[in-house]
Amino acid sequence: MTSLAEFIHNKREMAGYSLFGLSERASIDIKLLGDIESGRELFLSVSLRQKLARVLKCSPSEIKKYE
């Protein structure tokens, strides 16, 4: 089963964004994004999920199923 970290990392790479690029476009602190991709942050707030979904072109519910 894919983890939240793997899902976000794969979606980011498929979209062609660096970690910094995604953090800028989604208005998310780069440290928090690094924590998500490294598996240290396992549960996301609704607003964070929405920001990531908007930039990564997926639904917030798609992200939630990996939490």
JOMOZI-V358096 format. One record per run of one state. SS is the DSSP state (H for helix, E for strand, C for the rest). FROM is the first residue (numbers start at 1). LEN is the number of residues. If there is no record, write none. Layout:
SS_FROM_LEN ; SS_FROM_LEN
//
This chain:
C_1_3 ; H_4_12 ; C_16_3 ; H_19_8 ; C_27_3 ; H_30_9 ; C_39_7 ; H_46_11 ; C_57_3 ; H_60_5 ; C_65_3
//
